Amino acid sequence: MSAVLELFDVREPFAPRPTAKVDAPPKIVVAVYLRVSTEDQNTDLQRSELLTQANLRGWTPVIYEDHGMSGADFDRPALNQLLADADAGRLKVIMAWKLDRIGRSTQHLAGIINRLLRADVGLVVPSQGIDTSSGSMNPASKLQLNVLAAVAEFERDLIRERTKAGLRAAKERGVRLGRETVVTEAQRILAKEILQHNPDTSVTSLSKRLGLSLGTASRLKRLVRSLA
């Protein structure tokens, strides 16, 4: 009997073998570059579309934004910082809304592309089907980028020439160019009274009291002072 009992005498409870801990792969940090050319524009549309793309891919987005900066400017604070971070290995991918957000001239764009190649950083432009995030840029991708840049530059030159031709034609027809005034006579009278009472009234205060934009209020203030 004792021998039988010993067979079923489990002195230590069964313990499952511990499983090896597997660390999750680190998330890819993507630089989301946003740019608008003028101060009255905003980057909301660019931001929304690019953040959606980054989230779908499981990437961690970091925003770099140049506001009121032309794409023809080589020296842009946010773009400079982005490229410096790419050189330092802090980024794996750069994402932009369109290629001309990054650079407008083929020379500038080619320089940026070569810099990304040296840093082994991918470039993604979803709206134009550009995606080199899976590895180094191949010759076909380089060709695509350069062709798109050249076409974009050509289109901008055409638009510029058409605009100039249209302005010349309108001027020859006697059309008055420039923005129409949006200031009413009542606003002019009120502005004159305000500035007579307090000549140091700021443009911001004047615009709020008259319901005008800062630019229009500034022009109106100069006009009232010149007529005083």
Secondary structure, DSSP 8 states (H G I E B T S, - for coil): -HHHHHHT---S----------------EEEEEEEESSTT---HHHHHHHHHHHHHTT-EEEEEEEES--TT-S--HHHHHHHHHHHTT--SEEEESSHHHH-SSHHHHHHHHHHHHHHT-EEEEGGGTEE-TTSS--HHHHHHHHHHHHHHHHHHHHHHHHHHHHHHHHHHTT---S------HHHHHHHHHHHHH-TT--HHHHHHHHT--HHHHHHHHHHHHHH-
